[in-house]
Amino acid sequence: MKRIGVIALTIAAAFAAAPVWAAGSGGASGLSSSSRPKVDPAKAFSDGVEALQAKDYKKAEKQFRDVLSVAPKHPEANYYMALARIGGGKTKSAVRYLETAIEERPNFTEARERLALVQIELGDPVVARDQLVAIEAKKAECAAAGDCDEAYTARIDTAIARINEALAAPPVEPEENDGNDEETTDEDQASLFFAPRDAGVERYAAAVRLINEHRFKEAIEDLNKADAIVGPHPDILNYLGYSHRKLGLMDKAQDYYRAALAIDPDHKGANEYLGELYLEIGDVGKAKRQLARLEDICVFGCAEREDLARLIARREGAVASN
C-alpha cells in the first residue's frame, strides 16, 4: 500500500479556511467552478451548527437543507436538521431525518434517543421502546466486546434514563402547532456534540496515521468523528471509502467514494481509488472510465493517473498471460 502522508500536512489549512476544496490527496485546485456543486457543504454545515447553537432554527434549517442537497445521507447533517425542525416547532417532520441518521449510522445514540423522545411526544411509545431496546443492545454489545470507553457508556446511560423517564410520564395529547411555538431546551443543546473545528482536523490527522499503520477499523472511528465535526468533506469521505475498501466492504466503500465525488467531481484521490475498487471487483471497463476521468482532470499528468494506469496495465497483463 502506498503511504499516505501529504494530505495530513495540508488538511489543517484547508479546514481552517473553511472551504471544502482541499489541496491535498488529489483534491482539486484551480478548477472551473462549473464542475462543482453550488453549495459548499462543509461551510453550510459549519454555519448550520453555529445557527443551531444560537437557536436560530430558521437559518439552521436552511443551512442543513443546503448540506443535504449535496450529501443527503450524512448522519450528523440529518440529525441537526431534525433538531432545527424540532426547534422550529415542526416535530413531526423531524422523524424522517432522525430515521435517516440512524439508518446511516446504527450506533448513533443521540439520534436514537431523540427519535424515541419525539415518538413519545407524538403519541407512539412503541417506536420509542424499539429505540430503547436498540440502545440497550448497543450497550450490551460494547460491554461484551470489552471496548466501551467511559464517555460512550455515560452517553448511552443518559439516553436510556431520559427515554425511560419520558415513557413513565403520563401521556400527553399531541398538539398541532404553527411551527413557531416550540424550542429545543438547554438540555437539548447540552446533549449536542458540538466541537471546535480544530478537533475535526486532529481526528482526521489521527486517522491518516492509523491508515498508514493498516489499522483501518480504528481509522474509520476517527474519520467518523472528523466527519461529525467538520461536515461532508471530500477528503474525509475519500478515506472512509479507502478504509472500508481495505476491510473488504466494497458497497460501503463505493458509497463513500461517490459521496466524495458528488461534492468535488474532480477529486483526484477519489477518482483513483474508485478505479482501484473497480479493478478489485473485476470491472476493468469501469476502472478505465475512471482513468479517462483522471486524464481529463490531470492535463499535465498526476500521480493518481499514473498509479491507476499502472494497476490497469498490470491487471490486463496478468489476464493476457493466463
C-alpha positions as CSV (number, residue, x, y, z in Angstrom):
1,M,0.0,0.0,0.0
2,K,1.4,3.4,-0.9
3,R,2.0,5.6,2.1
4,I,-0.5,8.4,2.7
5,G,1.1,11.5,4.1
6,V,0.9,14.8,2.3
7,I,-2.8,15.3,3.0
8,A,-2.1,15.2,6.7
9,L,0.1,18.3,6.3
10,T,-2.3,20.2,4.1
11,I,-5.7,19.4,5.6
12,A,-5.4,21.7,8.6
13,A,-5.0,24.7,6.3
14,A,-7.9,23.5,4.2
15,F,-10.3,23.1,7.1
16,A,-9.2,26.2,8.9
17,A,-10.1,28.3,5.8
18,A,-13.5,26.5,5.8
19,P,-13.8,25.8,2.0
20,V,-14.4,22.2,1.1
21,W,-12.0,22.1,-1.8
22,A,-8.8,20.7,-0.2
23,A,-5.5,21.0,-1.9
24,G,-4.1,17.6,-0.9
25,S,-5.0,14.0,-1.5
26,G,-5.9,14.6,-5.1
27,G,-8.2,17.5,-4.1
28,A,-9.0,19.8,-7.0
29,S,-7.3,23.2,-7.3
30,G,-7.7,26.0,-9.8
31,L,-10.6,24.2,-11.5
32,S,-13.7,25.7,-13.1
33,S,-16.4,26.1,-10.6
34,S,-18.9,24.9,-13.2
35,S,-17.9,21.3,-12.4
36,R,-18.7,21.7,-8.7
37,P,-22.0,21.9,-6.8
38,K,-23.0,25.4,-6.0
39,V,-23.2,24.5,-2.3
40,D,-20.1,24.2,-0.2
41,P,-21.4,21.6,2.2
42,A,-18.7,21.9,4.8
43,K,-19.2,25.7,5.0
44,A,-23.0,25.2,5.2
45,F,-22.6,22.6,7.9
46,S,-20.4,24.9,10.0
47,D,-22.9,27.8,9.5
48,G,-25.8,25.5,10.4
49,V,-24.1,24.3,13.6
50,E,-23.5,27.9,14.6
51,A,-27.1,28.9,13.9
52,L,-28.3,25.9,15.9
53,Q,-26.2,26.8,18.9
54,A,-27.7,30.3,18.7
55,K,-31.2,28.8,18.4
56,D,-31.7,30.5,15.1
57,Y,-33.6,27.5,13.8
58,K,-34.8,29.0,10.6
59,K,-31.3,29.8,9.5
60,A,-30.1,26.4,10.7
61,E,-32.7,24.6,8.7
62,K,-31.7,26.5,5.6
63,Q,-28.1,25.6,6.0
64,F,-28.6,22.0,6.7
65,R,-31.0,21.8,3.7
66,D,-28.1,23.0,1.6
67,V,-25.8,20.4,3.1
68,L,-28.4,17.6,2.4
69,S,-28.8,18.8,-1.2
70,V,-25.2,17.6,-1.8
71,A,-24.8,14.9,0.9
72,P,-28.4,13.6,1.6
73,K,-27.3,10.7,3.8
74,H,-24.8,12.5,6.0
75,P,-25.8,11.3,9.6
76,E,-25.0,14.4,11.5
77,A,-26.5,16.8,9.0
78,N,-29.7,14.8,9.2
79,Y,-29.6,14.8,13.0
80,Y,-29.0,18.5,13.1
81,M,-31.7,19.2,10.6
82,A,-34.1,17.2,12.8
83,L,-33.1,19.4,15.8
84,A,-33.6,22.5,13.7
85,R,-37.1,21.3,12.7
86,I,-37.9,20.5,16.3
87,G,-36.7,23.8,17.5
88,G,-38.9,25.5,14.9
89,G,-41.9,23.6,16.1
90,K,-42.0,21.1,13.2
91,T,-41.6,18.0,15.4
92,K,-43.4,15.5,13.2
93,S,-41.3,16.4,10.1
94,A,-38.1,15.7,12.2
95,V,-38.8,11.9,12.2
96,R,-37.6,11.2,8.7
97,Y,-34.3,13.0,9.3
98,L,-33.7,11.0,12.5
99,E,-34.5,7.8,10.8
100,T,-32.0,8.6,8.0
101,A,-29.3,9.4,10.5
102,I,-29.9,6.1,12.3
103,E,-30.0,4.1,9.1
104,E,-26.6,5.5,8.0
105,R,-25.1,5.2,11.5
106,P,-26.8,2.5,13.6
107,N,-24.8,3.3,16.7
108,F,-25.9,7.0,16.6
109,T,-27.1,7.1,20.2
110,E,-28.2,10.8,20.2
111,A,-30.3,10.2,17.1
112,R,-32.0,7.1,18.6
113,E,-32.7,9.0,21.8
114,R,-34.1,12.0,20.1
115,L,-36.3,9.8,17.8
116,A,-37.6,7.9,20.9
117,L,-38.5,11.2,22.6
118,V,-40.1,12.6,19.5
119,Q,-42.3,9.5,19.1
120,I,-43.4,9.7,22.7
121,E,-44.4,13.3,22.2
122,L,-46.3,12.2,19.0
123,G,-48.1,9.5,20.9
124,D,-46.2,6.4,19.6
125,P,-44.4,4.8,22.6
126,V,-44.0,1.5,20.7
127,V,-41.4,3.1,18.4
128,A,-39.8,4.7,21.4
129,R,-39.4,1.4,23.1
130,D,-37.8,-0.1,19.9
131,Q,-35.2,2.6,20.1
132,L,-34.6,2.0,23.8
133,V,-34.1,-1.7,23.1
134,A,-31.7,-0.9,20.3
135,I,-29.7,1.4,22.5
136,E,-29.5,-1.2,25.3
137,A,-28.4,-3.8,22.7
138,K,-25.5,-1.4,21.7
139,K,-24.5,-1.1,25.3
140,A,-24.5,-4.9,25.8
141,E,-22.6,-5.4,22.5
142,C,-20.0,-2.9,23.6
143,A,-19.7,-4.4,27.0
144,A,-19.3,-7.9,25.6
145,A,-16.5,-6.7,23.3
146,G,-14.8,-5.0,26.2
147,D,-14.1,-1.8,24.3
148,C,-16.6,0.6,25.9
149,D,-15.0,3.9,26.8
150,E,-16.3,5.8,29.8
151,A,-17.7,8.7,27.7
152,Y,-19.6,6.4,25.4
153,T,-21.1,4.4,28.3
154,A,-22.2,7.6,30.1
155,R,-23.9,8.9,26.9
156,I,-25.8,5.6,26.5
157,D,-26.8,5.6,30.1
158,T,-28.1,9.1,29.9
159,A,-30.1,8.3,26.8
160,I,-31.6,5.2,28.4
161,A,-32.6,7.2,31.5
162,R,-34.2,10.0,29.5
163,I,-36.2,7.6,27.4
164,N,-37.4,5.6,30.5
165,E,-38.3,8.9,32.2
166,A,-40.4,10.0,29.2
167,L,-42.1,6.6,28.9
168,A,-43.0,6.7,32.6
169,A,-44.6,10.1,32.4
170,P,-48.4,10.5,31.9
171,P,-49.3,10.5,28.2
172,V,-49.9,14.0,26.8
173,E,-52.2,14.5,23.9
174,P,-50.2,15.7,20.9
175,E,-51.0,19.2,19.8
176,E,-50.7,20.8,16.4
177,N,-48.7,24.0,16.2
178,D,-47.9,26.7,13.7
179,G,-44.2,25.9,13.7
180,N,-43.4,28.9,15.9
181,D,-44.1,27.9,19.5
182,E,-41.5,25.1,20.2
183,E,-37.9,25.4,21.0
184,T,-35.2,22.9,21.9
185,T,-34.3,23.2,25.6
186,D,-31.0,24.0,27.2
187,E,-30.8,20.3,28.0
188,D,-31.1,19.5,24.2
189,Q,-28.3,21.9,23.5
190,A,-26.1,20.4,26.2
191,S,-26.6,17.0,24.7
192,L,-25.2,18.0,21.3
193,F,-21.7,17.0,20.5
194,F,-20.6,20.4,19.0
195,A,-16.8,20.6,18.9
196,P,-14.3,23.1,17.7
197,R,-13.3,22.7,14.0
198,D,-9.7,22.1,15.1
199,A,-10.8,18.9,16.8
200,G,-12.0,17.6,13.5
201,V,-8.7,18.3,11.9
202,E,-7.0,16.4,14.8
203,R,-9.2,13.4,14.3
204,Y,-8.6,13.5,10.6
205,A,-4.8,13.6,11.1
206,A,-5.0,10.7,13.6
207,A,-7.0,8.7,11.0
208,V,-4.3,9.2,8.4
209,R,-1.7,7.9,10.8
210,L,-3.8,4.8,11.5
211,I,-4.4,4.2,7.8
212,N,-0.6,4.2,7.3
213,E,-0.4,1.6,10.0
214,H,-3.1,-0.5,8.3
215,R,-5.4,0.0,11.3
216,F,-8.5,0.6,9.3
217,K,-11.2,0.0,11.8
218,E,-9.7,2.5,14.2
219,A,-9.2,4.9,11.3
220,I,-12.9,4.7,10.5
221,E,-13.8,5.7,14.0
222,D,-11.6,8.8,13.8
223,L,-12.8,9.6,10.3
224,N,-16.4,9.4,11.5
225,K,-15.6,11.8,14.4
226,A,-14.0,14.2,12.0
227,D,-17.0,13.9,9.7
228,A,-19.3,14.7,12.6
229,I,-17.4,17.9,13.4
230,V,-16.4,19.2,10.0
231,G,-19.3,18.0,7.9
232,P,-19.2,16.5,4.5
233,H,-15.7,16.9,3.1
234,P,-14.4,15.0,0.1
235,D,-11.0,14.2,1.7
236,I,-12.7,12.6,4.8
237,L,-15.2,10.7,2.6
238,N,-12.4,9.5,0.3
239,Y,-10.5,8.0,3.2
240,L,-13.7,6.5,4.6
241,G,-14.1,4.8,1.2
242,Y,-10.5,3.7,1.2
243,S,-10.6,2.3,4.8
244,H,-13.9,0.4,4.1
245,R,-12.4,-1.0,0.9
246,K,-9.4,-2.3,2.7
247,L,-11.7,-4.1,5.1
248,G,-13.5,-5.7,2.1
249,L,-16.7,-3.6,2.5
250,M,-16.9,-2.7,-1.2
251,D,-20.5,-1.5,-1.3
252,K,-20.0,0.9,1.6
253,A,-16.7,2.0,0.1
254,Q,-18.4,2.8,-3.2
255,D,-21.0,4.9,-1.4
256,Y,-18.2,7.0,0.3
257,Y,-16.3,7.5,-3.0
258,R,-19.4,8.6,-4.7
259,A,-20.3,10.9,-1.9
260,A,-16.9,12.5,-2.2
261,L,-17.3,12.9,-5.9
262,A,-20.7,14.4,-5.5
263,I,-19.1,17.2,-3.6
264,D,-16.0,17.5,-5.8
265,P,-16.2,15.6,-9.1
266,D,-12.6,16.4,-9.9
267,H,-11.2,15.0,-6.7
268,K,-8.2,13.1,-7.9
269,G,-7.9,10.8,-4.9
270,A,-11.5,9.6,-5.0
271,N,-11.4,9.1,-8.8
272,E,-8.3,7.0,-8.5
273,Y,-9.4,4.9,-5.5
274,L,-12.8,4.3,-7.1
275,G,-10.9,3.0,-10.2
276,E,-8.9,0.7,-7.9
277,L,-12.1,-0.6,-6.3
278,Y,-13.5,-1.5,-9.8
279,L,-10.3,-3.4,-10.5
280,E,-10.6,-5.3,-7.3
281,I,-14.1,-6.4,-8.1
282,G,-13.1,-7.3,-11.6
283,D,-14.7,-4.5,-13.6
284,V,-11.8,-3.3,-15.8
285,G,-14.2,-1.3,-18.0
286,K,-15.3,1.0,-15.2
287,A,-11.7,1.3,-13.9
288,K,-10.8,2.5,-17.4
289,R,-13.6,5.1,-17.2
290,Q,-12.1,6.4,-14.0
291,L,-8.7,6.5,-15.7
292,A,-10.2,8.5,-18.6
293,R,-11.7,10.9,-16.0
294,L,-8.3,11.4,-14.4
295,E,-6.8,12.1,-17.8
296,D,-9.3,14.9,-18.2
297,I,-8.5,16.3,-14.8
298,C,-4.7,15.8,-14.9
299,V,-4.0,17.8,-18.1
300,F,-0.3,17.8,-17.2
301,G,-0.2,14.4,-15.6
302,C,-0.6,13.5,-11.9
303,A,0.4,10.6,-9.6
304,E,-3.2,9.4,-9.3
305,R,-3.5,8.9,-13.0
306,E,-0.1,7.2,-13.3
307,D,-0.9,4.8,-10.3
308,L,-4.3,3.8,-11.7
309,A,-2.9,3.3,-15.2
310,R,-0.1,1.1,-13.9
311,L,-2.6,-1.1,-12.0
312,I,-4.8,-1.5,-15.0
313,A,-1.9,-2.4,-17.2
314,R,-0.7,-5.0,-14.6
315,R,-4.2,-6.5,-14.4
316,E,-4.5,-6.7,-18.2
317,G,-1.0,-8.2,-18.4
318,A,-1.9,-10.9,-15.8
319,V,-5.1,-11.8,-17.7
320,A,-3.2,-12.0,-21.0
321,S,-0.5,-14.3,-19.5
322,N,-3.3,-16.7,-18.3
